Amino acid sequence: MFKSIKKIAAFFSLFLLYFIIKEFLELYATINSLNVYAGYAYLFLLNLGIIFFIIFPLIKIFKLPSYPPPVTDEQGIENLIRVRLTHFSKTDKTLAARIKAGTGISQNIYDEIVLQKKVKVTLIRKKYVTGVFYSTAISQNGFLDALFVLISGVNLIREIFVIFNGRMTGKDLINILKKIYYSAAIASTEGVEYAANEISAKFLTDGVKSIPFLTKITGSFADGFVNAALLTRVALITENYCTMLYIKKERDLYPNIKTVITLSKDIFVDIAIKMNSELKKMLQDKLTGPESILAGINPFKLLASRVKPADAEVVSADQKTGEFSGILKILNIFRYNKD
């Protein structure tokens, strides 16, 4: 049974790899048809980017010391707390002094330190998830989506490992890298684009759909949100590995879909509200010059350029409603009842 599952997983991996290669070749063919040298430059920059933003971070990950994993026996919790606190003390002089004095090993101290680290992890997660949202929503290309997710995923887990001064070991590290690969491969498929278009179409009226660039904007937003949710899941699995002390089975590390969607929504709700406001202005204003051209080619990029990150953070309550709420409704499809 287990061997059959592994064979199916291997086939699925190859199937997803096909989509990545397909999107890569299509993008290369497009660039090469415009100019042969542009095609060479694309290949050169692509290889340079892979080396600097994927291979080098991976090397840094493997250079980190091993981090003590969660135990599967409750009797080992006390010892794991001691081991992890000792591990943390290598980069925390205050904790090292407390341990030396015999007052640094306890559940309360462990919880306190982990809470501080989780605050830092949350900031890092938001940074990379927001970056993936914008980059994949704007790119409009499956291969670039996969590349952005892959780069963000590798660098995200590296920064989390640095905070905990250690990386996953052996099989666990391979598994989390597989999940990054799956997320990147899924981002490259037409399935995400199809789902994004279906989501946006569900919440747009026929009158709104007639506006040339509006469907593209809402589709891009949904596309970016799906990819951001995939990266959020990777981040939460890594965080759980580094913070949880006891698990009955490996799946306990995996967050449920409700948690992933909720955390993703929390990051983007203010951005969506601000974008909704700017979108109304775009519909009312007569776009001219470069803006009119960009609206036809990549309307989401135009909208994103008009939304300042600082503006998206502070939004009044009355802005949460309005005649047009297509972008907000896309977020609302992921709502759930807390029961």
C-alpha positions as CSV (number, residue, x, y, z in Angstrom):
1,M,0.0,0.0,0.0
2,F,2.7,2.4,1.0
3,K,4.8,1.6,-2.1
4,S,1.7,2.3,-4.3
5,I,1.2,5.7,-2.7
6,K,4.9,6.5,-3.3
7,K,4.6,5.5,-6.9
8,I,1.5,7.7,-7.3
9,A,3.3,10.6,-5.6
10,A,6.3,10.2,-7.9
11,F,4.1,10.2,-11.0
12,F,2.3,13.3,-9.7
13,S,5.7,15.0,-9.2
14,L,6.7,14.3,-12.8
15,F,3.3,15.4,-14.0
16,L,3.7,18.8,-12.3
17,L,7.3,19.1,-13.6
18,Y,5.9,18.8,-17.1
19,F,3.9,22.0,-16.5
20,I,6.9,23.9,-15.3
21,I,9.0,22.8,-18.3
22,K,6.1,23.6,-20.6
23,E,5.6,27.1,-19.3
24,F,9.4,27.7,-19.4
25,L,9.7,26.7,-23.0
26,E,6.7,28.8,-24.0
27,L,8.2,31.9,-22.3
28,Y,11.6,31.2,-23.9
29,A,10.1,30.7,-27.4
30,T,8.2,34.0,-27.0
31,I,11.3,36.0,-26.0
32,N,13.5,34.3,-28.6
33,S,11.0,35.0,-31.4
34,L,11.3,38.7,-30.6
35,N,15.1,38.7,-30.5
36,V,17.7,35.9,-30.4
37,Y,20.0,37.8,-28.1
38,A,17.1,38.5,-25.8
39,G,16.5,34.8,-25.5
40,Y,20.2,34.3,-24.6
41,A,19.9,37.1,-22.0
42,Y,16.8,35.4,-20.6
43,L,18.6,32.1,-20.1
44,F,21.6,33.8,-18.6
45,L,19.6,35.8,-16.1
46,L,17.5,32.8,-15.3
47,N,20.5,30.7,-14.4
48,L,22.1,33.6,-12.5
49,G,18.8,34.0,-10.5
50,I,18.6,30.3,-9.7
51,I,22.2,30.3,-8.4
52,F,21.9,33.3,-6.2
53,F,18.3,33.0,-5.0
54,I,17.8,29.2,-4.8
55,I,21.1,27.3,-4.7
56,F,23.0,29.7,-2.4
57,P,20.2,29.8,0.2
58,L,19.9,26.0,0.0
59,I,23.6,25.7,0.8
60,K,23.2,28.1,3.7
61,I,20.3,25.9,5.0
62,F,22.4,22.8,4.9
63,K,25.2,24.6,6.8
64,L,22.9,25.3,9.7
65,P,23.1,22.9,12.7
66,S,20.3,20.3,13.1
67,Y,17.3,21.4,15.1
68,P,15.8,18.9,17.7
69,P,12.5,17.7,16.2
70,P,9.2,17.2,18.1
71,V,9.0,14.0,20.1
72,T,6.3,11.3,19.6
73,D,6.5,10.1,23.2
74,E,5.1,12.4,25.9
75,Q,7.8,11.2,28.3
76,G,10.4,12.9,26.1
77,I,8.9,16.4,26.4
78,E,10.9,17.5,29.4
79,N,14.2,16.4,27.9
80,L,13.3,18.1,24.6
81,I,12.7,21.4,26.4
82,R,16.1,21.1,27.9
83,V,17.8,20.2,24.6
84,R,16.1,23.1,22.7
85,L,16.8,25.7,25.4
86,T,20.4,24.6,25.4
87,H,20.3,24.9,21.6
88,F,18.9,28.4,21.8
89,S,21.5,29.4,24.4
90,K,24.2,29.1,21.7
91,T,23.0,32.4,20.2
92,D,21.4,33.9,23.3
93,K,23.9,35.0,26.0
94,T,21.2,35.9,28.5
95,L,19.7,32.5,28.3
96,A,23.1,30.9,28.4
97,A,23.8,32.7,31.7
98,R,20.5,31.6,33.2
99,I,21.1,28.0,32.2
100,K,24.6,28.2,33.8
101,A,23.1,29.6,36.9
102,G,20.6,26.7,37.0
103,T,17.5,28.8,36.4
104,G,17.1,28.6,32.6
105,I,15.4,25.3,32.1
106,S,11.6,25.3,32.4
107,Q,8.5,25.0,30.4
108,N,7.6,28.7,31.1
109,I,11.0,29.9,29.9
110,Y,10.7,27.8,26.8
111,D,7.2,29.2,26.0
112,E,8.4,32.7,26.5
113,I,11.3,32.3,24.1
114,V,9.2,30.5,21.5
115,L,6.6,33.3,21.7
116,Q,9.3,35.9,21.0
117,K,10.6,33.9,18.0
118,K,7.0,33.4,16.7
119,V,6.6,37.1,16.5
120,K,9.6,37.4,14.3
121,V,8.5,34.4,12.2
122,T,5.1,36.1,11.6
123,L,6.8,39.2,10.2
124,I,8.9,37.1,7.9
125,R,5.9,35.0,6.8
126,K,3.9,38.2,6.0
127,K,6.9,39.6,4.0
128,Y,7.3,36.6,1.8
129,V,3.6,35.8,1.4
130,T,2.8,39.4,0.4
131,G,5.7,39.3,-2.1
132,V,4.4,36.1,-3.7
133,F,0.9,37.6,-3.9
134,Y,2.1,40.7,-5.8
135,S,4.7,39.0,-8.0
136,T,2.4,36.1,-9.1
137,A,-0.6,38.3,-9.6
138,I,1.4,40.7,-11.8
139,S,3.6,38.1,-13.7
140,Q,0.7,36.6,-15.8
141,N,3.0,33.6,-16.6
142,G,3.0,30.2,-15.1
143,F,6.7,29.6,-15.2
144,L,7.4,33.0,-13.5
145,D,4.8,32.1,-10.9
146,A,6.5,28.9,-10.2
147,L,9.9,30.6,-10.0
148,F,8.6,33.3,-7.6
149,V,7.0,30.6,-5.3
150,L,10.2,28.5,-5.4
151,I,12.5,31.4,-4.5
152,S,10.2,32.7,-1.8
153,G,9.7,29.2,-0.3
154,V,13.4,28.4,0.0
155,N,14.3,31.8,1.4
156,L,11.3,31.8,3.8
157,I,12.2,28.5,5.5
158,R,15.9,29.6,5.6
159,E,15.0,32.7,7.5
160,I,12.8,30.7,9.9
161,F,15.6,28.2,10.5
162,V,18.0,31.1,11.2
163,I,15.6,32.4,13.9
164,F,15.6,29.0,15.6
165,N,19.3,28.5,14.9
166,G,18.7,25.2,13.2
167,R,17.2,23.3,10.3
168,M,15.0,20.3,9.9
169,T,16.9,17.0,9.7
170,G,17.1,14.3,7.0
171,K,13.7,13.2,5.9
172,D,11.9,16.2,7.4
173,L,14.0,18.7,5.4
174,I,13.4,16.7,2.2
175,N,9.7,16.7,2.9
176,I,9.4,20.5,3.4
177,L,11.5,21.1,0.2
178,K,9.1,18.8,-1.6
179,K,6.2,20.8,-0.4
180,I,7.9,24.0,-1.7
181,Y,8.4,22.2,-5.1
182,Y,4.7,21.1,-5.2
183,S,3.6,24.6,-4.4
184,A,5.7,26.0,-7.2
185,A,4.6,23.3,-9.6
186,I,0.9,23.9,-8.8
187,A,1.5,27.7,-9.3
188,S,2.8,26.9,-12.8
189,T,-0.3,24.9,-13.9
190,E,-3.3,26.2,-15.7
191,G,-5.4,24.8,-12.9
192,V,-4.7,27.8,-10.6
193,E,-5.5,30.2,-13.4
194,Y,-8.7,28.4,-14.2
195,A,-9.7,28.4,-10.5
196,A,-8.9,32.1,-10.2
197,N,-11.0,32.9,-13.2
198,E,-13.9,30.8,-12.0
199,I,-13.7,32.5,-8.6
200,S,-13.7,36.0,-10.1
201,A,-16.4,35.2,-12.6
202,K,-18.7,33.9,-9.8
203,F,-18.8,37.3,-8.0
204,L,-18.8,39.7,-11.0
205,T,-22.1,40.7,-12.5
206,D,-22.6,40.7,-16.3
207,G,-22.4,44.5,-16.3
208,V,-19.1,44.5,-14.5
209,K,-17.7,41.8,-16.7
210,S,-18.2,44.0,-19.7
211,I,-15.5,46.4,-18.4
212,P,-12.4,45.3,-20.3
213,F,-9.8,45.1,-17.6
214,L,-11.9,44.3,-14.6
215,T,-12.0,40.5,-15.0
216,K,-8.3,40.4,-15.5
217,I,-7.7,42.3,-12.2
218,T,-10.0,40.1,-10.1
219,G,-8.6,37.0,-11.8
220,S,-5.0,38.2,-11.0
221,F,-6.0,38.9,-7.4
222,A,-7.4,35.4,-7.0
223,D,-4.4,33.9,-8.6
224,G,-2.0,35.7,-6.3
225,F,-4.1,34.8,-3.3
226,V,-4.0,31.1,-4.1
227,N,-0.3,31.1,-4.5
228,A,0.1,33.1,-1.2
229,A,-2.0,30.5,0.6
230,L,0.3,27.7,-0.7
231,L,3.3,29.5,0.7
232,T,1.5,30.2,4.0
233,R,1.0,26.5,4.4
234,V,4.8,25.8,3.9
235,A,5.6,28.5,6.5
236,L,3.2,27.1,9.1
237,I,4.5,23.6,8.7
238,T,8.1,24.8,9.2
239,E,7.0,26.9,12.2
240,N,5.1,24.0,13.8
241,Y,8.2,21.8,13.4
242,C,10.3,24.4,15.3
243,T,7.8,25.2,18.1
244,M,5.8,22.1,18.8
245,L,7.1,19.7,21.4
246,Y,4.9,16.7,21.0
247,I,3.2,15.2,18.0
248,K,1.3,11.9,17.7
249,K,2.1,11.6,14.0
250,E,3.7,13.7,11.3
251,R,0.4,15.1,10.1
252,D,0.0,16.9,13.3
253,L,2.5,19.4,11.9
254,Y,0.2,20.2,9.0
255,P,-2.2,23.2,9.5
256,N,-5.8,22.7,8.5
257,I,-7.1,24.5,5.5
258,K,-9.2,26.9,7.6
259,T,-6.1,28.1,9.4
260,V,-4.2,28.6,6.2
261,I,-7.0,30.5,4.5
262,T,-7.7,32.7,7.6
263,L,-4.1,33.7,8.0
264,S,-3.8,34.5,4.3
265,K,-7.0,36.6,4.4
266,D,-5.7,38.5,7.4
267,I,-2.7,39.7,5.4
268,F,-4.6,40.8,2.4
269,V,-7.9,42.2,3.7
270,D,-6.6,45.7,4.1
271,I,-4.8,45.6,0.7
272,A,-8.1,44.4,-0.9
273,I,-10.0,47.2,0.6
274,K,-7.5,49.8,-0.6
275,M,-7.4,48.2,-4.1
276,N,-11.2,48.2,-4.1
277,S,-11.1,52.0,-3.5
278,E,-8.5,52.6,-6.2
279,L,-10.4,50.4,-8.6
280,K,-13.4,52.6,-8.3
281,K,-11.3,55.6,-9.1
282,M,-9.8,53.8,-12.1
283,L,-13.4,53.1,-13.4
284,Q,-14.4,56.7,-12.9
285,D,-11.2,58.3,-14.3
286,K,-10.3,58.5,-17.9
287,L,-6.9,56.7,-18.2
288,T,-4.5,58.4,-20.6
289,G,-0.9,57.9,-21.7
290,P,1.1,55.1,-20.2
291,E,-1.7,54.2,-17.8
292,S,-4.1,53.5,-20.6
293,I,-1.5,51.2,-22.2
294,L,-0.7,49.4,-19.0
295,A,-4.4,49.0,-18.3
296,G,-4.7,47.0,-21.5
297,I,-1.6,44.9,-21.0
298,N,-1.4,44.3,-17.3
299,P,-4.2,46.1,-15.4
300,F,-3.4,44.5,-12.0
301,K,0.2,46.0,-12.2
302,L,-1.4,49.4,-12.8
303,L,-3.7,48.9,-9.8
304,A,-0.9,47.7,-7.6
305,S,1.2,50.7,-8.5
306,R,-1.5,53.0,-7.3
307,V,-1.8,51.3,-3.9
308,K,0.9,52.2,-1.4
309,P,1.6,49.6,1.3
310,A,1.3,52.2,4.0
311,D,-2.1,53.2,2.7
312,A,-3.3,49.6,2.8
313,E,-2.6,49.3,6.5
314,V,-5.0,51.9,7.8
315,V,-8.5,51.7,6.4
316,S,-11.7,53.1,7.9
317,A,-14.6,50.8,8.7
318,D,-17.0,52.6,6.2
319,Q,-14.6,51.7,3.3
320,K,-15.4,48.0,3.9
321,T,-18.7,48.4,2.0
322,G,-19.6,49.9,-1.3
323,E,-21.3,49.4,-4.7
324,F,-18.4,47.5,-6.2
325,S,-16.8,44.9,-4.0
326,G,-15.5,42.3,-6.5
327,I,-12.0,42.0,-4.9
328,L,-13.5,41.8,-1.4
329,K,-15.9,39.2,-2.5
330,I,-13.0,37.1,-3.8
331,L,-11.6,37.1,-0.2
332,N,-15.1,36.3,1.2
333,I,-15.3,33.1,-0.8
334,F,-12.7,31.7,1.6
335,R,-14.7,32.6,4.7
336,Y,-15.7,29.9,7.2
337,N,-17.9,29.7,10.3
338,K,-16.1,29.3,13.6
339,D,-17.9,26.4,15.2
